[in-house]
């Protein structure tokens, strides 16, 4: 399929990657290969531990296992192509391949954010309304929350990709990034992108800010409720169930907000690459450690899984 173009035609783009220095390609390949393998193995262990231990068959761990699955898919959309480009002379990606990568990247990233919001709601109900927890967080309701997260995210992604497919590209086809992200591709367009930027910013605000506000509201309610607990031990116990989730939320949304909630004129190649690596590679890799190191239930589930494998 030919790229829409005013003065030239091309079958795709060139991904510049993290660095153009030949000396850094193999070290970067080794680093990101290790990070990718740790991400896959760590998140897979979380999924297997949850599914093998009946005591972990609760709404909180239902959302966590799905978050781990989304993280595996999320990194797989980006990292394998990045690894190939580290060693390949040609760092090209086809036009269709670029749009497909963009679609799944946005769909899975947004699903992650909605799952984080669902986990915040789970903590809200568990702490603020514990006697009705089993009624409010019934399995079919959790499944509906998951399906709703996926549906909204994929519709958002489809809309964005259709919008990008209408752009024209005239001169440079070098994407100054390690994957097909919206901002660096918009920078290449010779079309008038002002209307596209407004639509993208508005629609992104609606889709990304909604789960973020849900998380914010949930934790404000949790803080108010916990402060009413008379004992310090009771307060610590309530807050300790939220620590892992808050850490992941801070890592994920901190970098996402930095990258996407700025005008295109403020786009910085180097700074945005670093921030993007944080939520596309580092956060999915750290999630299994964050959720298991201080979680007695997960540690017990992982030990049980280890015993099953070794027996």
Buried (B, 14 or more C-beta within 10 A) or exposed (E): EEBBBEEEEBBBBBBBBBBEEEEBBEEBBEBBBEBBEBBBEBBBBBBBBBBBBEEBEBBBBBBBBBBBBBBBBBBBBBBEBBBBBBEEEEBBBBBEBBBBBBBBBBBBBBBBBBBBBBBBBBBBBBBBBEEEBEEBBEEEEBEEBBEEBBEBBBEBBEBBBEBBBEBBBEEEBEBBBBBBBBBBBBBBBBBEBEEBBEBBBEBBEEBBBBBBEBBBBBBEBBBEBBEEBEEEEEBEEBBEBBEBBBBBBEBBBBBBBBBBEBEBEEBEEEEBBBBBBBBBBBBBBBBBEBBBEEBEBBEBBBEBBEEEEEE
